[in-house]
């Protein structure tokens, strides 16, 4: 169950590949935009996990510590 988010909360779209590596795909989106983008990636049929999470303004831009080179 999702916690209630304060108005103006931004969200990010994350991806996890087959090896367990996590990547930030997009950030600064509203919840609906982030969910739509995650659904678009999932519809492509890749065997990867996509999810949406609220951004913490105090957290670093890339919480996984790596970037997707592609």
MOPAC internal coordinates of N, CA, C and O (Angstrom, degrees):
PM7 1SCF
backbone

  N    0.0000 0     0.00 0     0.00 0    0    0    0
  C    1.4467 1     0.00 0     0.00 0    1    0    0
  C    1.5253 1   109.46 1     0.00 0    2    1    0
  O    1.2310 1   121.01 1   -47.20 1    3    2    1
  N    1.3413 1   115.67 1   132.80 1    3    2    1
  C    1.4598 1   120.48 1  -178.20 1    5    3    2
  C    1.5201 1   111.00 1   -76.96 1    6    5    3
  O    1.2310 1   121.17 1   -38.84 1    7    6    5
  N    1.3195 1   115.37 1   141.16 1    7    6    5
  C    1.4605 1   119.84 1   172.33 1    9    7    6
  C    1.5170 1   108.16 1   -76.61 1   10    9    7
  O    1.2310 1   120.89 1   -28.43 1   11   10    9
  N    1.3038 1   115.90 1   151.57 1   11   10    9
  C    1.4608 1   120.88 1   176.53 1   13   11   10
  C    1.5313 1   108.23 1   -68.05 1   14   13   11
  O    1.2310 1   120.39 1   -49.75 1   15   14   13
  N    1.3308 1   116.87 1   130.25 1   15   14   13
  C    1.4590 1   121.79 1  -179.15 1   17   15   14
  C    1.5279 1   109.36 1  -101.05 1   18   17   15
  O    1.2310 1   120.29 1   -37.95 1   19   18   17
  N    1.3213 1   117.05 1   142.05 1   19   18   17
  C    1.4627 1   119.53 1   177.44 1   21   19   18
  C    1.5319 1   110.55 1   -63.99 1   22   21   19
  O    1.2310 1   119.84 1   -28.95 1   23   22   21
  N    1.3241 1   117.92 1   151.05 1   23   22   21
  C    1.4645 1   120.60 1   176.98 1   25   23   22
  C    1.5243 1   110.72 1   -55.68 1   26   25   23
  O    1.2310 1   120.88 1   -38.39 1   27   26   25
  N    1.3076 1   115.92 1   141.61 1   27   26   25
  C    1.4594 1   120.78 1   178.82 1   29   27   26
  C    1.5141 1   114.47 1    85.82 1   30   29   27
  O    1.2310 1   119.89 1  -178.43 1   31   30   29
  N    1.3358 1   117.82 1     1.57 1   31   30   29
  C    1.4646 1   120.84 1   178.48 1   33   31   30
  C    1.5215 1   109.29 1   -65.03 1   34   33   31
  O    1.2310 1   120.49 1   -48.26 1   35   34   33
  N    1.3164 1   116.67 1   131.74 1   35   34   33
  C    1.4579 1   120.31 1   175.67 1   37   35   34
  C    1.5277 1   109.30 1   -95.90 1   38   37   35
  O    1.2310 1   121.47 1   -22.07 1   39   38   37
  N    1.3243 1   114.79 1   157.93 1   39   38   37
  C    1.4548 1   121.13 1  -176.74 1   41   39   38
  C    1.5203 1   110.02 1  -127.49 1   42   41   39
  O    1.2310 1   121.53 1   -20.30 1   43   42   41
  N    1.3169 1   114.67 1   159.70 1   43   42   41
  C    1.4681 1   120.56 1   177.01 1   45   43   42
  C    1.5256 1   108.99 1  -126.56 1   46   45   43
  O    1.2310 1   121.42 1   -24.43 1   47   46   45
  N    1.3277 1   114.89 1   155.57 1   47   46   45
  C    1.4592 1   122.16 1   176.29 1   49   47   46
  C    1.5202 1   106.89 1  -107.43 1   50   49   47
  O    1.2310 1   121.22 1   -51.67 1   51   50   49
  N    1.3274 1   115.28 1   128.33 1   51   50   49
  C    1.4593 1   121.81 1  -178.13 1   53   51   50
  C    1.5253 1   109.62 1  -116.74 1   54   53   51
  O    1.2310 1   120.84 1   -21.32 1   55   54   53
  N    1.3327 1   116.00 1   158.68 1   55   54   53
  C    1.4574 1   122.19 1   178.00 1   57   55   54
  C    1.5175 1   108.57 1  -136.45 1   58   57   55
  O    1.2310 1   120.74 1   -37.51 1   59   58   57
  N    1.3189 1   116.19 1   142.49 1   59   58   57
  C    1.4646 1   121.32 1   172.73 1   61   59   58
  C    1.5182 1   107.50 1  -122.23 1   62   61   59
  O    1.2310 1   120.36 1   -52.65 1   63   62   61
  N    1.3302 1   116.92 1   127.35 1   63   62   61
  C    1.4618 1   120.45 1  -178.81 1   65   63   62
  C    1.5306 1   111.15 1   -87.56 1   66   65   63
  O    1.2310 1   120.99 1     1.55 1   67   66   65
  N    1.3160 1   115.71 1  -178.45 1   67   66   65
  C    1.4644 1   121.73 1  -176.67 1   69   67   66
  C    1.5267 1   113.20 1   -62.51 1   70   69   67
  O    1.2310 1   120.12 1   159.01 1   71   70   69
  N    1.3230 1   117.38 1   -20.99 1   71   70   69
  C    1.4630 1   121.38 1  -179.03 1   73   71   70
  C    1.5296 1   112.68 1   -96.04 1   74   73   71
  O    1.2310 1   120.22 1  -175.59 1   75   74   73
  N    1.3146 1   117.18 1     4.41 1   75   74   73
  C    1.4566 1   120.92 1   179.26 1   77   75   74
  C    1.5161 1   114.38 1    86.60 1   78   77   75
  O    1.2310 1   119.79 1  -176.44 1   79   78   77
  N    1.3306 1   118.00 1     3.56 1   79   78   77
  C    1.4590 1   121.17 1   177.54 1   81   79   78
  C    1.5224 1   109.22 1   -74.96 1   82   81   79
  O    1.2310 1   120.63 1   -42.67 1   83   82   81
  N    1.3167 1   116.40 1   137.33 1   83   82   81
  C    1.4594 1   121.72 1  -179.00 1   85   83   82
  C    1.5213 1   110.33 1  -109.27 1   86   85   83
  O    1.2310 1   121.48 1   -38.91 1   87   86   85
  N    1.3362 1   114.78 1   141.09 1   87   86   85
  C    1.4557 1   121.02 1  -176.92 1   89   87   86
  C    1.5163 1   110.51 1  -134.74 1   90   89   87
  O    1.2310 1   121.12 1   -37.59 1   91   90   89
  N    1.3093 1   115.46 1   142.41 1   91   90   89
  C    1.4461 1   122.41 1   172.92 1   93   91   90
  C    1.5301 1   107.42 1   -84.40 1   94   93   91
  O    1.2310 1   120.10 1   -57.07 1   95   94   93
  N    1.3350 1   117.42 1   122.93 1   95   94   93
  C    1.4631 1   120.87 1   179.94 1   97   95   94
  C    1.5182 1   112.38 1   -98.39 1   98   97   95
  O    1.2310 1   120.60 1   140.78 1   99   98   97
  N    1.3158 1   116.46 1   -39.22 1   99   98   97
  C    1.4633 1   120.35 1  -179.17 1  101   99   98
  C    1.5255 1   108.21 1  -156.46 1  102  101   99
  O    1.2310 1   121.14 1   -26.90 1  103  102  101
  N    1.3201 1   115.42 1   153.10 1  103  102  101
  C    1.4636 1   119.64 1   178.38 1  105  103  102
  C    1.5199 1   109.35 1  -146.14 1  106  105  103
  O    1.2310 1   121.18 1   -13.27 1  107  106  105
  N    1.3246 1   115.34 1   166.73 1  107  106  105
  C    1.4571 1   120.03 1   178.24 1  109  107  106
  C    1.5166 1   113.89 1    79.11 1  110  109  107
  O    1.2310 1   120.05 1  -160.58 1  111  110  109
  N    1.3284 1   117.51 1    19.42 1  111  110  109
  C    1.4577 1   121.80 1  -177.84 1  113  111  110
  C    1.5226 1   110.94 1   -98.58 1  114  113  111
  O    1.2310 1   121.01 1   -24.57 1  115  114  113
  N    1.3366 1   115.67 1   155.43 1  115  114  113
  C    1.4567 1   117.30 1   169.98 1  117  115  114
  C    1.5260 1   107.26 1   -76.50 1  118  117  115
  O    1.2310 1   120.73 1   -12.64 1  119  118  117
  N    1.3300 1   116.21 1   167.36 1  119  118  117
  C    1.4719 1   120.34 1  -174.07 1  121  119  118
  C    1.5328 1   111.79 1   -58.25 1  122  121  119
  O    1.2310 1   120.21 1   134.59 1  123  122  121
  N    1.3264 1   117.21 1   -45.41 1  123  122  121
  C    1.4665 1   120.73 1  -178.26 1  125  123  122
  C    1.5263 1   111.58 1   -63.19 1  126  125  123
  O    1.2310 1   120.27 1   137.55 1  127  126  125
  N    1.3236 1   117.08 1   -42.45 1  127  126  125
  C    1.4596 1   120.74 1   178.75 1  129  127  126
  C    1.5122 1   112.38 1   -65.32 1  130  129  127
  O    1.2310 1   120.60 1   140.21 1  131  130  129
  N    1.3228 1   116.46 1   -39.79 1  131  130  129
  C    1.4634 1   120.75 1   178.90 1  133  131  130
  C    1.5273 1   110.69 1   -66.56 1  134  133  131
  O    1.2310 1   120.21 1   137.09 1  135  134  133
  N    1.3378 1   117.20 1   -42.91 1  135  134  133
  C    1.4649 1   120.87 1   178.52 1  137  135  134
  C    1.5288 1   110.59 1   -63.11 1  138  137  135
  O    1.2310 1   120.17 1   139.27 1  139  138  137
  N    1.3283 1   117.29 1   -40.73 1  139  138  137
  C    1.4604 1   121.27 1   179.10 1  141  139  138
  C    1.5255 1   111.10 1   -63.86 1  142  141  139
  O    1.2310 1   120.26 1   138.07 1  143  142  141
  N    1.3235 1   117.11 1   -41.93 1  143  142  141
  C    1.4583 1   120.40 1   179.51 1  145  143  142
  C    1.5254 1   111.27 1   -66.28 1  146  145  143
  O    1.2310 1   120.08 1   137.32 1  147  146  145
  N    1.3238 1   117.45 1   -42.68 1  147  146  145
  C    1.4609 1   121.04 1   177.80 1  149  147  146
  C    1.5278 1   110.23 1   -61.66 1  150  149  147
  O    1.2310 1   120.17 1   138.81 1  151  150  149
  N    1.3257 1   117.28 1   -41.19 1  151  150  149
  C    1.4650 1   121.03 1   178.28 1  153  151  150
  C    1.5258 1   111.38 1   -64.28 1  154  153  151
  O    1.2310 1   120.59 1   142.66 1  155  154  153
  N    1.3262 1   116.47 1   -37.34 1  155  154  153
  C    1.4709 1   120.92 1   178.00 1  157  155  154
  C    1.5321 1   110.37 1   -63.14 1  158  157  155
  O    1.2310 1   120.13 1   134.97 1  159  158  157
  N    1.3093 1   117.36 1   -45.03 1  159  158  157
  C    1.4638 1   120.47 1   177.82 1  161  159  158
  C    1.5295 1   111.10 1   -63.57 1  162  161  159
  O    1.2310 1   120.12 1   136.29 1  163  162  161
  N    1.3324 1   117.38 1   -43.71 1  163  162  161
  C    1.4646 1   121.15 1   179.88 1  165  163  162
  C    1.5225 1   111.24 1   -62.00 1  166  165  163
  O    1.2310 1   120.02 1   144.75 1  167  166  165
  N    1.3334 1   117.56 1   -35.25 1  167  166  165
  C    1.4619 1   122.07 1  -178.58 1  169  167  166
  C    1.5273 1   112.45 1   -67.56 1  170  169  167
  O    1.2310 1   120.04 1   162.58 1  171  170  169
  N    1.3087 1   117.52 1   -17.42 1  171  170  169
  C    1.4673 1   120.86 1   179.24 1  173  171  170
  C    1.5200 1   112.63 1   -73.13 1  174  173  171
  O    1.2310 1   120.06 1   168.97 1  175  174  173
  N    1.3339 1   117.49 1   -11.03 1  175  174  173
  C    1.4566 1   121.22 1   174.38 1  177  175  174
  C    1.5147 1   115.99 1    83.53 1  178  177  175
  O    1.2310 1   119.82 1  -168.26 1  179  178  177
  N    1.3262 1   117.95 1    11.74 1  179  178  177
  C    1.4558 1   119.17 1   176.91 1  181  179  178
  C    1.5223 1   109.63 1   -71.06 1  182  181  179
  O    1.2310 1   120.50 1   -30.58 1  183  182  181
  N    1.2998 1   116.64 1   149.42 1  183  182  181
  C    1.4704 1   121.26 1   178.53 1  185  183  182
  C    1.5189 1   110.39 1   -86.77 1  186  185  183
  O    1.2310 1   121.12 1  -124.86 1  187  186  185
  N    1.3139 1   115.45 1    55.14 1  187  186  185
  C    1.4551 1   120.02 1  -179.15 1  189  187  186
  C    1.5134 1   108.71 1  -129.97 1  190  189  187
  O    1.2310 1   121.00 1   -21.75 1  191  190  189
  N    1.2943 1   115.69 1   158.25 1  191  190  189
  C    1.4576 1   122.23 1  -177.92 1  193  191  190
  C    1.5213 1   109.28 1   -97.82 1  194  193  191
  O    1.2310 1   120.65 1   -49.75 1  195  194  193
  N    1.3156 1   116.36 1   130.25 1  195  194  193
  C    1.4578 1   122.84 1   177.40 1  197  195  194
  C    1.5184 1   108.31 1  -121.38 1  198  197  195
  O    1.2310 1   119.81 1   -39.26 1  199  198  197
  N    1.3307 1   117.97 1   140.74 1  199  198  197
  C    1.4541 1   120.57 1   176.74 1  201  199  198
  C    1.5182 1   110.26 1  -151.99 1  202  201  199
  O    1.2310 1   122.14 1   -15.74 1  203  202  201
  N    1.3189 1   113.51 1   164.26 1  203  202  201
  C    1.4638 1   122.83 1   179.99 1  205  203  202
  C    1.5166 1   107.90 1  -114.19 1  206  205  203
  O    1.2310 1   121.09 1   -41.30 1  207  206  205
  N    1.3250 1   115.52 1   138.70 1  207  206  205
  C    1.4598 1   120.15 1   175.89 1  209  207  206
  C    1.5172 1   109.02 1  -143.60 1  210  209  207
  O    1.2310 1   120.59 1   -30.48 1  211  210  209
  N    1.3320 1   116.48 1   149.52 1  211  210  209
  C    1.4717 1   119.07 1   176.94 1  213  211  210
  C    1.5248 1   109.81 1   -67.89 1  214  213  211
  O    1.2310 1   121.56 1   -33.51 1  215  214  213
  N    1.3138 1   114.62 1   146.49 1  215  214  213
  C    1.4654 1   119.20 1   177.18 1  217  215  214
  C    1.5231 1   109.77 1   -86.11 1  218  217  215
  O    1.2310 1   121.23 1   -36.79 1  219  218  217
  N    1.3045 1   115.26 1   143.21 1  219  218  217
  C    1.4547 1   121.93 1   173.46 1  221  219  218
  C    1.5276 1   106.31 1   -99.15 1  222  221  219
  O    1.2310 1   119.64 1   -63.57 1  223  222  221
  N    1.3156 1   118.30 1   116.43 1  223  222  221
  C    1.4711 1   120.04 1  -177.53 1  225  223  222
  C    1.5213 1   113.52 1   -56.60 1  226  225  223
  O    1.2310 1   119.75 1   155.82 1  227  226  225
  N    1.3267 1   118.08 1   -24.18 1  227  226  225
  C    1.4634 1   120.81 1  -178.48 1  229  227  226
  C    1.5309 1   112.28 1   -88.14 1  230  229  227
  O    1.2310 1   120.10 1   170.94 1  231  230  229
  N    1.3452 1   117.42 1    -9.06 1  231  230  229
  C    1.4666 1   121.26 1  -176.97 1  233  231  230
  C    1.5220 1   110.89 1   -83.31 1  234  233  231
  O    1.2310 1   120.28 1   -23.85 1  235  234  233
  N    1.3412 1   117.06 1   156.15 1  235  234  233
  C    1.4680 1   120.05 1   175.97 1  237  235  234
  C    1.5210 1   110.57 1   -64.88 1  238  237  235
  O    1.2310 1   120.47 1   -20.98 1  239  238  237
  N    1.3251 1   116.71 1   159.02 1  239  238  237
  C    1.4629 1   122.18 1  -177.34 1  241  239  238
  C    1.5171 1   112.35 1   -60.80 1  242  241  239
  O    1.2310 1   119.56 1   145.92 1  243  242  241
  N    1.3236 1   118.45 1   -34.08 1  243  242  241
  C    1.4651 1   122.19 1  -178.03 1  245  243  242
  C    1.5258 1   109.17 1  -122.91 1  246  245  243
  O    1.2310 1   119.72 1   -87.82 1  247  246  245
  N    1.3271 1   118.14 1    92.18 1  247  246  245
  C    1.4556 1   120.66 1  -175.25 1  249  247  246
  C    1.5256 1   113.65 1   -66.33 1  250  249  247
  O    1.2310 1   120.14 1   160.05 1  251  250  249
  N    1.3305 1   117.34 1   -19.95 1  251  250  249
  C    1.4581 1   120.19 1  -179.66 1  253  251  250
  C    1.5211 1   111.42 1   -80.01 1  254  253  251
  O    1.2310 1   120.44 1   163.75 1  255  254  253
  N    1.3130 1   116.76 1   -16.25 1  255  254  253
  C    1.4544 1   119.92 1   179.16 1  257  255  254
  C    1.5257 1   113.59 1    79.98 1  258  257  255
  O    1.2310 1   120.85 1  -168.24 1  259  258  257
  N    1.3348 1   115.98 1    11.76 1  259  258  257
  C    1.4542 1   120.18 1   178.16 1  261  259  258
  C    1.5060 1   108.31 1  -148.45 1  262  261  259
  O    1.2310 1   120.99 1   -16.03 1  263  262  261
  N    1.3156 1   115.71 1   163.97 1  263  262  261
  C    1.4581 1   120.95 1   179.34 1  265  263  262
  C    1.5068 1   109.63 1  -123.20 1  266  265  263
  O    1.2310 1   120.59 1   -27.32 1  267  266  265
  N    1.2989 1   116.48 1   152.68 1  267  266  265
  C    1.4571 1   121.73 1   178.46 1  269  267  266
  C    1.5200 1   108.58 1   -78.10 1  270  269  267
  O    1.2310 1   119.17 1   -66.17 1  271  270  269
  N    1.3439 1   119.19 1   113.83 1  271  270  269
  C    1.4547 1   120.79 1  -175.79 1  273  271  270
  C    1.5124 1   113.26 1   -73.18 1  274  273  271
  O    1.2310 1   119.16 1   167.06 1  275  274  273
  N    1.3173 1   119.21 1   -12.94 1  275  274  273
  C    1.4591 1   121.42 1  -176.82 1  277  275  274
  C    1.5010 1   112.41 1   -85.28 1  278  277  275
  O    1.2310 1   120.10 1   180.00 1  279  278  277

